Amino acid sequence: MKRLALAALIALAKSLTLAQTPAPPLAYDVISIRPAATGTTTDNRGVTMVRMTSRAAPDGISLENINVKSLINSAYNVKPDSIVGGPDWINSNHYDINAKVTPSGDAAPPALTDAQRKQMLQSLLAGRFKLAVHPESKVGAIYELDFAKGGSKLHESTSSNASPTANAPGSLPAPRARMTFGNGQLTGKAIALSTLVDLLSSQLHRPVVDKTGLTGKYDIDLHWTPDSLSASETASSDASGPSLFTALQEQLGLKLNPAKGAVETLVIDHIEPPTPN
């Protein structure tokens, strides 16, 4: 009886040890990283742009001309301006990356979720770029988006901009988002305020907090003169146009108020260039 009891205790201890052992992080098992084969392109105005593309397959990803800061942004779901530290090459060096999961035996390729893709991209960065990071919160400069004097001039989207799918029988079609953003313009249909806030944050390089309380989706037509223009961009733009702050007030009835608030950052502790393969 004592031997049986001892054996049972040993088996229980082993099972508890196995149960407490954390599962290894998900990771791609086939990874190719090479210096980008393509670089910059020039549009019809003579403006030089860096073209980055990404394609997601059920079992992996294919990235062209991507820089490491964009990889970190996607893996940790943070804005590029929230990433602190790191050498200059995380912005300037571009890579072509292909990564996938190979099924065992005759199993079908896995259908990866967004959460799994983020975790696997984190594993890729840790394994091939030796990335180590930690989150950090501090009080810093932010903007609060609120109504300007006279109130909102936003126009809520209607069913005329709608997608005919994914609606309950007999209901009005849900508005479908369409958007063009860049070089002093933002035009779109069915744009949520959260999307506008994210775009303003990236344009101003400072967190923007929505204080309007608006929950609808809106048709937006916003034009302004960017603070920094190249010579070729100045020639093709209205340099006397309003600033982004003025355009928001005059065209959308919204105002950006400077404030102090919590700024969430992701600090790079260590990173190395990958060995191409």
Contacts in CASP RR format, 6 or more apart in sequence:
PFRMAT RR
TARGET T0000
AUTHOR 0000-0000-0000
METHOD contacts of the structure
MODEL  1
MKRLALAALIALAKSLTLAQTPAPPLAYDVISIRPAATGTTTDNRGVTMV
RMTSRAAPDGISLENINVKSLINSAYNVKPDSIVGGPDWINSNHYDINAK
VTPSGDAAPPALTDAQRKQMLQSLLAGRFKLAVHPESKVGAIYELDFAKG
GSKLHESTSSNASPTANAPGSLPAPRARMTFGNGQLTGKAIALSTLVDLL
SSQLHRPVVDKTGLTGKYDIDLHWTPDSLSASETASSDASGPSLFTALQE
QLGLKLNPAKGAVETLVIDHIEPPTPN
25 119 0 8 1.000
25 120 0 8 1.000
25 122 0 8 1.000
25 123 0 8 1.000
26 116 0 8 1.000
26 119 0 8 1.000
26 120 0 8 1.000
26 123 0 8 1.000
27 120 0 8 1.000
27 123 0 8 1.000
27 124 0 8 1.000
28 60 0 8 1.000
28 99 0 8 1.000
28 100 0 8 1.000
28 101 0 8 1.000
28 120 0 8 1.000
28 123 0 8 1.000
28 124 0 8 1.000
29 100 0 8 1.000
29 101 0 8 1.000
29 102 0 8 1.000
30 98 0 8 1.000
30 99 0 8 1.000
30 100 0 8 1.000
30 101 0 8 1.000
30 102 0 8 1.000
31 97 0 8 1.000
31 98 0 8 1.000
31 99 0 8 1.000
31 124 0 8 1.000
31 128 0 8 1.000
31 277 0 8 1.000
32 96 0 8 1.000
32 97 0 8 1.000
32 98 0 8 1.000
32 99 0 8 1.000
32 277 0 8 1.000
33 95 0 8 1.000
33 96 0 8 1.000
33 97 0 8 1.000
33 128 0 8 1.000
33 274 0 8 1.000
33 276 0 8 1.000
33 277 0 8 1.000
34 95 0 8 1.000
34 96 0 8 1.000
34 97 0 8 1.000
34 276 0 8 1.000
34 277 0 8 1.000
35 93 0 8 1.000
35 94 0 8 1.000
35 95 0 8 1.000
35 96 0 8 1.000
35 276 0 8 1.000
36 64 0 8 1.000
36 65 0 8 1.000
36 66 0 8 1.000
36 94 0 8 1.000
36 95 0 8 1.000
36 96 0 8 1.000
37 64 0 8 1.000
37 65 0 8 1.000
37 96 0 8 1.000
38 51 0 8 1.000
38 64 0 8 1.000
38 65 0 8 1.000
39 50 0 8 1.000
39 51 0 8 1.000
39 65 0 8 1.000
39 94 0 8 1.000
40 48 0 8 1.000
40 49 0 8 1.000
40 50 0 8 1.000
40 51 0 8 1.000
41 48 0 8 1.000
41 49 0 8 1.000
41 50 0 8 1.000
41 51 0 8 1.000
42 48 0 8 1.000
42 49 0 8 1.000
43 49 0 8 1.000
45 232 0 8 1.000
45 233 0 8 1.000
45 235 0 8 1.000
45 236 0 8 1.000
46 232 0 8 1.000
47 183 0 8 1.000
47 230 0 8 1.000
47 232 0 8 1.000
47 233 0 8 1.000
50 65 0 8 1.000
50 94 0 8 1.000
51 65 0 8 1.000
52 63 0 8 1.000
52 64 0 8 1.000
52 65 0 8 1.000
52 66 0 8 1.000
52 67 0 8 1.000
52 70 0 8 1.000
52 94 0 8 1.000
53 63 0 8 1.000
53 64 0 8 1.000
53 65 0 8 1.000
54 61 0 8 1.000
54 62 0 8 1.000
54 63 0 8 1.000
54 64 0 8 1.000
54 66 0 8 1.000
55 61 0 8 1.000
55 62 0 8 1.000
55 63 0 8 1.000
56 62 0 8 1.000
56 117 0 8 1.000
57 100 0 8 1.000
58 109 0 8 1.000
58 110 0 8 1.000
58 111 0 8 1.000
58 112 0 8 1.000
59 100 0 8 1.000
59 101 0 8 1.000
59 102 0 8 1.000
59 103 0 8 1.000
59 109 0 8 1.000
59 110 0 8 1.000
59 111 0 8 1.000
59 112 0 8 1.000
60 99 0 8 1.000
60 100 0 8 1.000
60 101 0 8 1.000
60 112 0 8 1.000
60 117 0 8 1.000
61 97 0 8 1.000
61 98 0 8 1.000
61 99 0 8 1.000
61 100 0 8 1.000
61 117 0 8 1.000
61 121 0 8 1.000
62 97 0 8 1.000
62 98 0 8 1.000
63 71 0 8 1.000
63 95 0 8 1.000
63 96 0 8 1.000
63 97 0 8 1.000
63 98 0 8 1.000
64 96 0 8 1.000
65 94 0 8 1.000
65 95 0 8 1.000
65 96 0 8 1.000
66 94 0 8 1.000
66 95 0 8 1.000
66 96 0 8 1.000
66 97 0 8 1.000
67 90 0 8 1.000
67 91 0 8 1.000
67 92 0 8 1.000
67 93 0 8 1.000
67 94 0 8 1.000
67 95 0 8 1.000
68 89 0 8 1.000
68 90 0 8 1.000
68 91 0 8 1.000
68 93 0 8 1.000
68 95 0 8 1.000
68 125 0 8 1.000
68 129 0 8 1.000
68 271 0 8 1.000
69 80 0 8 1.000
69 83 0 8 1.000
69 90 0 8 1.000
69 91 0 8 1.000
70 80 0 8 1.000
71 97 0 8 1.000
71 121 0 8 1.000
71 124 0 8 1.000
71 125 0 8 1.000
72 78 0 8 1.000
72 83 0 8 1.000
72 90 0 8 1.000
72 125 0 8 1.000
72 131 0 8 1.000
72 133 0 8 1.000
72 266 0 8 1.000
72 268 0 8 1.000
73 79 0 8 1.000
73 80 0 8 1.000
73 83 0 8 1.000
74 118 0 8 1.000
74 121 0 8 1.000
75 118 0 8 1.000
75 121 0 8 1.000
75 122 0 8 1.000
75 124 0 8 1.000
75 125 0 8 1.000
76 118 0 8 1.000
76 122 0 8 1.000
76 133 0 8 1.000
76 266 0 8 1.000
77 118 0 8 1.000
78 264 0 8 1.000
78 265 0 8 1.000
78 266 0 8 1.000
79 198 0 8 1.000
79 201 0 8 1.000
79 202 0 8 1.000
80 202 0 8 1.000
81 201 0 8 1.000
81 202 0 8 1.000
81 205 0 8 1.000
81 206 0 8 1.000
82 207 0 8 1.000
82 263 0 8 1.000
82 264 0 8 1.000
82 265 0 8 1.000
82 266 0 8 1.000
83 265 0 8 1.000
83 266 0 8 1.000
83 268 0 8 1.000
84 136 0 8 1.000
84 265 0 8 1.000
84 266 0 8 1.000
84 267 0 8 1.000
84 268 0 8 1.000
85 267 0 8 1.000
85 268 0 8 1.000
86 268 0 8 1.000
86 271 0 8 1.000
87 271 0 8 1.000
89 273 0 8 1.000
90 268 0 8 1.000
90 271 0 8 1.000
93 273 0 8 1.000
95 274 0 8 1.000
97 124 0 8 1.000
99 120 0 8 1.000
99 124 0 8 1.000
100 109 0 8 1.000
101 109 0 8 1.000
101 110 0 8 1.000
101 112 0 8 1.000
101 120 0 8 1.000
103 109 0 8 1.000
103 110 0 8 1.000
112 120 0 8 1.000
125 131 0 8 1.000
126 132 0 8 1.000
128 274 0 8 1.000
128 275 0 8 1.000
129 271 0 8 1.000
129 272 0 8 1.000
129 273 0 8 1.000
129 274 0 8 1.000
130 270 0 8 1.000
130 271 0 8 1.000
130 272 0 8 1.000
131 268 0 8 1.000
131 270 0 8 1.000
131 271 0 8 1.000
132 268 0 8 1.000
132 269 0 8 1.000
132 270 0 8 1.000
132 271 0 8 1.000
133 266 0 8 1.000
133 267 0 8 1.000
133 268 0 8 1.000
133 269 0 8 1.000
134 266 0 8 1.000
134 267 0 8 1.000
134 269 0 8 1.000
135 264 0 8 1.000
135 265 0 8 1.000
135 266 0 8 1.000
135 267 0 8 1.000
136 264 0 8 1.000
136 265 0 8 1.000
136 266 0 8 1.000
136 267 0 8 1.000
137 262 0 8 1.000
137 263 0 8 1.000
137 264 0 8 1.000
137 265 0 8 1.000
138 262 0 8 1.000
138 263 0 8 1.000
138 265 0 8 1.000
139 260 0 8 1.000
139 261 0 8 1.000
139 262 0 8 1.000
139 263 0 8 1.000
140 260 0 8 1.000
140 261 0 8 1.000
140 262 0 8 1.000
140 263 0 8 1.000
141 206 0 8 1.000
141 258 0 8 1.000
141 259 0 8 1.000
141 260 0 8 1.000
141 263 0 8 1.000
142 206 0 8 1.000
142 207 0 8 1.000
142 208 0 8 1.000
142 209 0 8 1.000
142 258 0 8 1.000
142 259 0 8 1.000
142 260 0 8 1.000
142 261 0 8 1.000
142 263 0 8 1.000
143 200 0 8 1.000
143 204 0 8 1.000
143 206 0 8 1.000
143 207 0 8 1.000
143 208 0 8 1.000
143 209 0 8 1.000
143 256 0 8 1.000
143 257 0 8 1.000
143 258 0 8 1.000
143 259 0 8 1.000
144 208 0 8 1.000
144 209 0 8 1.000
144 211 0 8 1.000
144 256 0 8 1.000
144 257 0 8 1.000
144 259 0 8 1.000
145 193 0 8 1.000
145 196 0 8 1.000
145 197 0 8 1.000
145 200 0 8 1.000
145 208 0 8 1.000
145 209 0 8 1.000
145 210 0 8 1.000
145 211 0 8 1.000
145 212 0 8 1.000
145 254 0 8 1.000
145 255 0 8 1.000
145 256 0 8 1.000
145 257 0 8 1.000
146 211 0 8 1.000
146 212 0 8 1.000
146 254 0 8 1.000
146 255 0 8 1.000
146 257 0 8 1.000
147 212 0 8 1.000
147 253 0 8 1.000
147 254 0 8 1.000
147 255 0 8 1.000
148 248 0 8 1.000
148 249 0 8 1.000
148 253 0 8 1.000
148 254 0 8 1.000
148 255 0 8 1.000
149 255 0 8 1.000
150 253 0 8 1.000
151 253 0 8 1.000
152 212 0 8 1.000
152 214 0 8 1.000
152 252 0 8 1.000
152 253 0 8 1.000
152 254 0 8 1.000
153 251 0 8 1.000
153 252 0 8 1.000
153 253 0 8 1.000
154 214 0 8 1.000
154 218 0 8 1.000
154 220 0 8 1.000
154 252 0 8 1.000
154 253 0 8 1.000
154 254 0 8 1.000
155 218 0 8 1.000
155 219 0 8 1.000
156 216 0 8 1.000
156 217 0 8 1.000
156 218 0 8 1.000
156 219 0 8 1.000
157 175 0 8 1.000
157 189 0 8 1.000
157 190 0 8 1.000
157 191 0 8 1.000
157 217 0 8 1.000
157 218 0 8 1.000
157 219 0 8 1.000
158 175 0 8 1.000
159 172 0 8 1.000
159 173 0 8 1.000
159 175 0 8 1.000
161 175 0 8 1.000
161 176 0 8 1.000
161 178 0 8 1.000
161 189 0 8 1.000
161 190 0 8 1.000
161 219 0 8 1.000
162 172 0 8 1.000
162 173 0 8 1.000
162 174 0 8 1.000
162 175 0 8 1.000
162 176 0 8 1.000
163 173 0 8 1.000
163 174 0 8 1.000
163 175 0 8 1.000
163 176 0 8 1.000
164 173 0 8 1.000
166 174 0 8 1.000
167 173 0 8 1.000
167 174 0 8 1.000
175 189 0 8 1.000
175 190 0 8 1.000
175 217 0 8 1.000
176 189 0 8 1.000
176 190 0 8 1.000
177 188 0 8 1.000
177 189 0 8 1.000
177 190 0 8 1.000
177 191 0 8 1.000
177 192 0 8 1.000
177 195 0 8 1.000
177 217 0 8 1.000
178 188 0 8 1.000
178 189 0 8 1.000
178 190 0 8 1.000
179 186 0 8 1.000
179 187 0 8 1.000
179 188 0 8 1.000
179 189 0 8 1.000
179 191 0 8 1.000
179 195 0 8 1.000
180 186 0 8 1.000
180 187 0 8 1.000
180 188 0 8 1.000
181 199 0 8 1.000
183 226 0 8 1.000
183 233 0 8 1.000
183 237 0 8 1.000
184 223 0 8 1.000
184 224 0 8 1.000
184 225 0 8 1.000
184 226 0 8 1.000
184 237 0 8 1.000
184 244 0 8 1.000
185 222 0 8 1.000
185 223 0 8 1.000
185 224 0 8 1.000
186 196 0 8 1.000
186 199 0 8 1.000
186 220 0 8 1.000
186 221 0 8 1.000
186 222 0 8 1.000
186 223 0 8 1.000
187 220 0 8 1.000
187 221 0 8 1.000
187 222 0 8 1.000
188 219 0 8 1.000
188 220 0 8 1.000
188 221 0 8 1.000
189 219 0 8 1.000
190 217 0 8 1.000
190 218 0 8 1.000
190 219 0 8 1.000
191 217 0 8 1.000
191 218 0 8 1.000
191 219 0 8 1.000
191 220 0 8 1.000
192 216 0 8 1.000
192 217 0 8 1.000
192 218 0 8 1.000
193 210 0 8 1.000
193 212 0 8 1.000
193 213 0 8 1.000
193 214 0 8 1.000
193 215 0 8 1.000
193 216 0 8 1.000
193 218 0 8 1.000
194 210 0 8 1.000
196 220 0 8 1.000
197 208 0 8 1.000
197 209 0 8 1.000
197 210 0 8 1.000
198 208 0 8 1.000
200 208 0 8 1.000
200 244 0 8 1.000
200 256 0 8 1.000
201 207 0 8 1.000
201 208 0 8 1.000
203 244 0 8 1.000
204 244 0 8 1.000
204 256 0 8 1.000
207 261 0 8 1.000
207 263 0 8 1.000
208 256 0 8 1.000
209 259 0 8 1.000
209 261 0 8 1.000
212 254 0 8 1.000
220 252 0 8 1.000
221 251 0 8 1.000
222 247 0 8 1.000
222 248 0 8 1.000
222 251 0 8 1.000
222 252 0 8 1.000
223 241 0 8 1.000
223 242 0 8 1.000
223 247 0 8 1.000
223 251 0 8 1.000
224 241 0 8 1.000
224 242 0 8 1.000
224 243 0 8 1.000
224 244 0 8 1.000
224 246 0 8 1.000
224 247 0 8 1.000
225 237 0 8 1.000
225 238 0 8 1.000
225 239 0 8 1.000
225 240 0 8 1.000
225 241 0 8 1.000
225 242 0 8 1.000
225 243 0 8 1.000
226 233 0 8 1.000
226 237 0 8 1.000
226 244 0 8 1.000
227 243 0 8 1.000
227 244 0 8 1.000
229 237 0 8 1.000
229 239 0 8 1.000
242 250 0 8 1.000
245 255 0 8 1.000
245 256 0 8 1.000
248 254 0 8 1.000
248 255 0 8 1.000
248 256 0 8 1.000
249 255 0 8 1.000
END
